[in-house]
């Protein structure tokens, strides 16, 4: 039996457009149109972009479908955005979110 070794990209006949940059804590990260912020970060090897409130443990995408809240990030100065649901746009500024994401509020 012959099995083709085609990639998902080939099977979907997708042709991604030119990459653009978003930034994570000021560092450029390449992204493609149609990718979520989380997918762009994952593709660049970034696995966490948030720390928990109590212990400061690292978090990133867990479910990748918007059901959990592990992938929260501050995107364009708006905290608590689920990075798996936010489409990446040229020039987006993503910052690592610490705790509840609202350092301007009294704890």
C-alpha positions as CSV (number, residue, x, y, z in Angstrom):
1,X,0.0,0.0,0.0
2,X,1.4,3.4,-1.0
3,X,1.0,6.3,1.4
4,X,1.5,9.8,0.3
5,X,3.6,12.1,2.6
6,X,1.7,15.2,1.9
7,X,1.6,18.0,4.5
8,X,-1.5,19.5,5.9
9,X,-0.6,22.7,4.1
10,X,-0.5,20.8,0.8
11,X,-3.7,18.9,1.5
12,X,-5.6,22.2,2.3
13,X,-4.0,23.8,-0.8
14,X,-3.4,26.8,1.4
15,X,-1.1,29.6,0.3
16,X,-0.2,31.8,3.3
17,X,0.5,35.4,2.6
18,X,3.6,37.3,3.5
19,X,4.5,37.2,7.2
20,X,4.2,40.3,9.4
21,X,5.5,41.0,12.8
22,X,3.8,41.2,16.2
23,X,5.9,41.8,19.3
24,X,6.1,39.9,22.6
25,X,7.6,42.1,25.3
26,X,9.2,44.2,22.6
27,X,10.7,41.2,20.7
28,X,9.5,40.7,17.1
29,X,7.5,37.5,16.4
30,X,6.5,36.5,12.9
31,X,2.8,35.9,12.2
32,X,0.6,35.1,9.3
33,X,-2.8,36.3,8.4
34,X,-5.4,34.0,9.9
35,X,-3.2,32.9,12.8
36,X,-4.2,33.6,16.4
37,X,-1.8,35.4,18.7
38,X,-1.3,32.1,20.5
39,X,-0.6,30.2,17.3
40,X,2.0,32.8,16.2
41,X,3.7,32.6,19.6
42,X,3.7,28.8,19.6
43,X,5.1,28.8,16.0
44,X,8.0,31.0,17.3
45,X,8.7,28.5,20.2
46,X,7.1,30.6,22.9
47,X,5.2,28.3,25.3
48,X,4.2,30.7,28.1
49,X,3.2,34.4,28.2
50,X,1.4,34.6,31.5
51,X,2.2,34.0,35.2
52,X,-0.4,32.9,37.8
53,X,-1.5,35.2,40.6
54,X,-0.5,33.2,43.6
55,X,2.7,31.4,42.7
56,X,3.9,33.1,39.6
57,X,3.9,29.8,37.6
58,X,4.1,30.1,33.8
59,X,1.1,29.6,31.6
60,X,0.4,29.6,27.9
61,X,-2.2,27.9,25.6
62,X,-3.8,24.8,27.1
63,X,-7.1,24.1,25.3
64,X,-6.5,26.5,22.3
65,X,-10.3,26.8,21.7
66,X,-11.2,29.5,24.2
67,X,-12.7,27.3,26.9
68,X,-10.0,27.9,29.6
69,X,-8.1,31.0,30.6
70,X,-4.5,29.8,30.6
71,X,-3.6,31.8,27.5
72,X,-4.4,35.3,28.9
73,X,-2.2,38.1,27.7
74,X,-2.2,41.8,27.5
75,X,-2.6,42.6,23.8
76,X,-2.3,46.3,22.7
77,X,-2.5,47.3,26.4
78,X,-5.8,45.5,27.0
79,X,-5.3,42.8,29.7
80,X,-7.0,39.4,30.0
81,X,-7.3,38.7,26.3
82,X,-7.5,35.0,25.4
83,X,-4.6,34.8,22.9
84,X,-6.0,31.7,21.3
85,X,-9.1,33.7,20.2
86,X,-7.5,37.0,19.2
87,X,-6.4,37.1,15.5
88,X,-2.9,38.4,15.0
89,X,-2.7,41.7,13.3
90,X,0.4,43.6,12.0
91,X,2.0,45.6,14.8
92,X,0.1,43.9,17.7
93,X,2.0,44.4,20.9
94,X,1.7,41.4,23.3
95,X,3.1,41.7,26.8
96,X,3.5,39.0,29.3
97,X,0.6,39.2,31.8
98,X,1.5,38.9,35.5
99,X,-1.2,37.8,37.9
100,X,-4.6,39.3,37.2
101,X,-3.2,41.6,34.5
102,X,-4.2,44.9,36.2
103,X,-1.1,46.2,37.9
104,X,-2.9,49.6,38.0
105,X,-5.5,48.3,40.4
106,X,-5.0,47.9,44.2
107,X,-4.8,44.3,45.2
